Amino acid sequence: MARKNPMTTPASTFKTLRDLLRYAVSRFTKEQLFFGHGSSNALDEAAYLLLHTLHLPLDKIEPFLDANLLTSEIDAALRVIERRATDRVPASYLTNEAWLGTYNFYVDERVIVPRSFIAELIPDHFSPWVSDPDNISNILELCTGSGCLSIMLADMFQNAHVDAIDISADALAVAERNVSKYELQDRITLIASDLYTNVPDKKYDLIITNPPYVNSGSMDKLPQEYRHEPQIALAGGDDGMDLVRKIVAGAAQRLTKNGLLMVEIGNERAFAEAAFADLNMTWLSTSAGDDMVFLVEAHDLAKFTA
């Protein structure tokens, strides 16, 4: 018997959210989807997409599981399930939202889906490396993308102004939307720049960056979901360190005497240590271990020769 196309299945096949949830989990599992943009498994991903599509609270599925749905609601849910299962579009592009902790951001395919281990460190003000958050007055974020980290930094460092840099005009347009949403236009300046090229001539207490760092070998093996993201925001050259080298090389002259550079490099620690063998790097602890983010103090950068 030929398998029915889900988009031609009569709406009467499904009646409740529970029906759709079971179907979505089965579809996602059968298609062996990759979950790296928020959810970690088929059930959580299905629940999130369905609740969002049906305009229900994202943290309350139980009260609605056995409620009968309208035909129009079922049709809308099936379309989302099909795009995720067949086209392998990341969930955040289907909902136009992404979460980092308690922060919600608008996203679309002009930016990568926000995900950062640096975001885990911001609520604690980078303690113990930053001893007095109130004394942080200028922060530079390179490769800002959707602006998510700059928004979190501005929110947590109340006396700081943040310059958020990106080479992509499309990314900056998304970042502007998010900055406006959080009403931080007076505290965050968005700047079109190829790294330091157009950065203001001033000193920064913190330089923060989650740059493109995926090495060429890993780029060739990325799951299909990542192919929907701007490749310029992922590819970091043969060893993933092309932009990181430039960031490190230019940081010393832009940091204050006690300034800090913080760089996220994902799974590329071995390449980072090879590229900066003579640099005193401190690896910070995150939920994924001690391999994802390194910190360098200004005085060590001043002594470093690339």
C-alpha positions as CSV (number, residue, x, y, z in Angstrom):
1,M,0.0,0.0,0.0
2,A,1.3,3.4,-0.9
3,R,2.2,5.7,1.9
4,K,-0.1,8.7,2.2
5,N,1.4,12.1,1.9
6,P,0.8,13.8,5.3
7,M,-0.4,17.0,3.6
8,T,-3.2,15.1,1.9
9,T,-4.3,13.2,4.9
10,P,-7.8,14.2,5.9
11,A,-7.9,16.5,9.0
12,S,-10.3,14.0,10.5
13,T,-7.4,11.6,10.9
14,F,-6.3,13.8,13.8
15,K,-8.6,15.2,16.5
16,T,-6.5,16.2,19.5
17,L,-3.1,17.7,20.3
18,R,-2.2,14.3,21.7
19,D,-2.8,12.8,18.2
20,L,-0.6,15.4,16.6
21,L,2.1,15.1,19.2
22,R,2.4,11.3,18.7
23,Y,2.4,11.7,14.9
24,A,5.1,14.4,15.0
25,V,7.4,12.4,17.3
26,S,7.1,9.4,15.0
27,R,7.8,11.5,11.9
28,F,10.8,13.2,13.5
29,T,12.2,10.0,14.7
30,K,11.7,8.2,11.4
31,E,13.4,11.0,9.5
32,Q,16.3,11.0,12.0
33,L,16.3,14.7,12.4
34,F,19.2,16.5,14.1
35,F,18.4,18.5,17.2
36,G,20.9,21.2,17.8
37,H,19.0,24.4,17.8
38,G,17.2,24.4,21.1
39,S,15.6,21.1,21.7
40,S,17.6,17.9,22.3
41,N,15.0,15.3,21.3
42,A,12.0,14.6,19.1
43,L,9.4,14.9,21.9
44,D,10.6,18.3,23.1
45,E,10.9,19.6,19.5
46,A,7.4,18.4,18.6
47,A,5.8,19.8,21.7
48,Y,7.5,23.2,21.2
49,L,6.4,23.4,17.5
50,L,2.8,22.4,18.2
51,L,2.3,24.7,21.2
52,H,3.8,27.6,19.3
53,T,1.7,26.9,16.2
54,L,-1.5,26.6,18.2
55,H,-0.7,29.7,20.2
56,L,-0.6,27.9,23.5
57,P,1.6,28.5,26.5
58,L,5.0,26.9,25.8
59,D,5.3,25.6,29.4
60,K,1.9,24.0,29.7
61,I,1.0,21.1,27.4
62,E,-0.9,18.7,29.7
63,P,-4.2,20.8,30.0
64,F,-4.5,20.8,26.2
65,L,-3.5,17.3,25.2
66,D,-7.0,16.0,24.8
67,A,-8.8,19.1,23.6
68,N,-10.4,18.8,20.2
69,L,-8.8,21.0,17.5
70,L,-10.2,22.9,14.7
71,T,-9.6,21.7,11.1
72,S,-7.6,24.9,10.4
73,E,-5.4,24.3,13.5
74,I,-4.7,20.7,12.4
75,D,-3.8,21.8,8.9
76,A,-1.4,24.5,10.3
77,A,0.2,22.0,12.6
78,L,0.7,19.4,9.8
79,R,2.3,22.0,7.6
80,V,4.9,22.8,10.3
81,I,5.5,19.2,11.0
82,E,6.1,18.5,7.3
83,R,8.5,21.4,6.9
84,R,10.5,20.2,9.9
85,A,10.5,16.6,8.9
86,T,11.0,16.8,5.1
87,D,12.8,20.1,4.5
88,R,14.7,19.8,7.8
89,V,14.2,23.5,8.6
90,P,15.4,24.3,12.1
91,A,12.5,24.9,14.5
92,S,13.5,28.5,15.2
93,Y,13.1,29.4,11.5
94,L,9.6,27.9,11.6
95,T,8.6,29.9,14.6
96,N,10.8,33.0,14.1
97,E,11.9,32.8,17.7
98,A,14.8,31.5,19.7
99,W,15.5,31.4,23.4
100,L,18.7,31.9,25.4
101,G,17.9,31.3,29.0
102,T,14.9,33.5,29.8
103,Y,15.6,35.8,26.8
104,N,13.5,35.5,23.6
105,F,14.7,36.7,20.3
106,Y,13.4,37.1,16.8
107,V,15.3,35.1,14.2
108,D,15.0,34.1,10.5
109,E,17.3,32.6,7.9
110,R,19.4,35.8,7.7
111,V,21.1,34.8,11.0
112,I,22.2,31.6,12.6
113,V,20.0,30.3,15.3
114,P,21.3,31.8,18.6
115,R,23.2,29.2,20.7
116,S,26.1,30.2,22.8
117,F,27.9,29.0,25.9
118,I,29.0,32.6,26.6
119,A,25.3,33.2,27.3
120,E,25.5,30.9,30.3
121,L,28.3,33.1,31.8
122,I,26.6,36.5,31.4
123,P,24.1,36.2,34.3
124,D,27.0,35.8,36.7
125,H,28.8,38.8,35.2
126,F,31.7,36.6,34.2
127,S,32.6,36.1,37.9
128,P,35.3,35.9,39.2
129,W,37.1,37.5,36.2
130,V,35.0,40.6,36.5
131,S,35.2,41.7,40.1
132,D,32.9,44.8,39.8
133,P,30.3,44.7,37.1
134,D,29.3,48.3,37.8
135,N,32.8,49.4,36.6
136,I,32.3,47.9,33.1
137,S,31.6,50.9,30.9
138,N,32.4,49.7,27.3
139,I,31.8,46.3,25.7
140,L,32.6,45.2,22.2
141,E,30.8,42.3,20.7
142,L,32.2,41.0,17.4
143,C,30.1,38.9,15.0
144,T,26.9,39.8,16.8
145,G,24.4,38.1,14.4
146,S,20.9,38.5,15.9
147,G,22.3,40.7,18.6
148,C,21.4,38.2,21.4
149,L,24.6,38.4,23.4
150,S,24.8,42.2,23.1
151,I,21.3,42.4,24.5
152,M,22.1,40.1,27.4
153,L,25.3,42.0,28.1
154,A,23.6,45.4,28.1
155,D,20.9,44.0,30.4
156,M,23.3,42.5,32.9
157,F,26.0,45.3,32.8
158,Q,23.8,48.3,33.6
159,N,26.5,50.9,33.3
160,A,27.9,49.7,30.0
161,H,27.5,50.7,26.4
162,V,27.8,47.9,23.9
163,D,29.1,48.2,20.4
164,A,27.8,45.2,18.4
165,I,29.7,44.5,15.1
166,D,28.8,42.3,12.1
167,I,29.8,42.2,8.5
168,S,26.4,41.2,7.4
169,A,23.8,43.9,6.7
170,D,21.1,41.2,6.9
171,A,22.2,40.1,10.3
172,L,22.3,43.7,11.5
173,A,18.7,44.2,10.3
174,V,17.7,41.3,12.5
175,A,19.8,42.6,15.4
176,E,18.1,46.0,15.1
177,R,14.7,44.4,15.5
178,N,15.8,42.6,18.6
179,V,17.5,45.7,20.1
180,S,14.3,47.6,19.5
181,K,12.2,44.9,21.1
182,Y,14.2,45.2,24.3
183,E,14.3,49.0,24.0
184,L,18.1,49.2,24.2
185,Q,18.7,51.5,21.3
186,D,20.4,54.0,23.6
187,R,22.8,51.4,25.0
188,I,23.6,49.3,22.0
189,T,25.2,50.6,18.8
190,L,25.0,48.4,15.8
191,I,28.0,48.8,13.4
192,A,28.6,47.3,10.0
193,S,32.2,46.3,10.1
194,D,34.6,43.5,9.0
195,L,35.8,42.8,12.6
196,Y,37.7,45.8,13.8
197,T,37.7,47.8,10.6
198,N,35.0,50.3,11.6
199,V,35.2,49.9,15.3
200,P,35.2,53.2,17.2
201,D,38.6,54.5,18.5
202,K,38.2,53.7,22.1
203,K,39.2,51.2,24.8
204,Y,36.9,48.4,25.9
205,D,36.6,46.6,29.2
206,L,35.3,43.5,27.5
207,I,35.6,42.1,24.0
208,I,33.2,39.2,23.5
209,T,32.8,37.1,20.4
210,N,31.2,33.9,19.2
211,P,32.7,34.0,15.7
212,P,32.6,31.5,12.8
213,Y,34.9,28.7,13.9
214,V,33.8,25.5,12.2
215,N,36.8,23.9,10.4
216,S,36.5,22.9,6.8
217,G,36.4,19.2,7.5
218,S,33.5,19.6,9.9
219,M,31.7,22.0,7.6
220,D,31.5,19.1,5.0
221,K,29.8,16.9,7.7
222,L,27.3,19.3,9.1
223,P,23.7,18.0,9.4
224,Q,21.3,19.2,6.8
225,E,19.6,21.5,9.4
226,Y,22.8,23.7,9.5
227,R,22.6,24.1,5.7
228,H,19.7,26.5,6.2
229,E,21.9,28.9,8.2
230,P,24.2,31.5,6.7
231,Q,27.4,29.7,6.0
232,I,29.4,32.9,6.5
233,A,28.4,32.7,10.1
234,L,29.7,29.2,10.5
235,A,32.8,28.6,8.3
236,G,36.1,29.4,10.0
237,G,38.6,28.1,7.3
238,D,40.8,25.1,7.3
239,D,41.3,24.9,11.0
240,G,38.4,27.1,12.0
241,M,40.7,29.8,13.3
242,D,40.8,32.3,10.4
243,L,38.7,35.0,12.1
244,V,39.8,34.0,15.6
245,R,43.4,34.8,14.6
246,K,42.4,38.3,13.5
247,I,40.3,38.8,16.6
248,V,43.1,37.9,18.9
249,A,45.7,39.9,17.0
250,G,43.7,43.1,17.2
251,A,42.3,42.8,20.7
252,A,45.3,44.1,22.8
253,Q,45.2,47.6,21.3
254,R,41.5,47.9,21.9
255,L,41.3,46.6,25.5
256,T,41.7,48.6,28.7
257,K,44.6,47.8,30.9
258,N,42.6,45.2,32.9
259,G,40.4,44.3,29.9
260,L,39.3,40.8,28.9
261,L,38.9,39.0,25.6
262,M,36.4,36.1,25.6
263,V,36.1,33.8,22.6
264,E,33.7,30.9,22.0
265,I,35.2,28.2,19.7
266,G,32.8,25.2,20.2
267,N,34.5,21.9,19.6
268,E,37.7,23.5,18.2
269,R,39.9,23.6,21.3
270,A,42.6,21.5,19.8
271,F,42.8,23.8,16.8
272,A,42.7,26.9,19.1
273,E,45.6,25.6,21.3
274,A,47.6,24.8,18.2
275,A,47.0,28.3,16.7
276,F,47.8,30.1,19.9
277,A,50.4,27.8,21.5
278,D,52.2,30.8,23.1
279,L,49.1,32.6,24.4
280,N,48.0,32.2,28.0
281,M,44.4,31.1,27.6
282,T,42.0,30.3,30.4
283,W,39.3,27.8,29.6
284,L,36.0,28.6,31.2
285,S,33.5,26.0,32.6
286,T,30.2,25.7,30.8
287,S,27.4,23.1,30.7
288,A,29.3,21.4,27.9
289,G,32.6,21.2,29.9
290,D,35.8,23.3,29.8
291,D,36.5,23.2,26.0
292,M,34.1,25.7,24.5
293,V,35.1,29.2,25.7
294,F,38.5,30.7,26.4
295,L,39.5,34.0,28.1
296,V,42.6,36.0,27.7
297,E,43.6,39.0,29.9
298,A,44.9,42.2,28.3
299,H,48.4,42.0,29.7
300,D,48.8,38.5,28.2
301,L,47.6,39.7,24.8
302,A,50.1,42.6,24.9
303,K,52.9,40.1,25.2
304,F,51.6,37.8,22.5
305,T,53.1,37.7,19.1
306,A,50.8,36.1,16.5
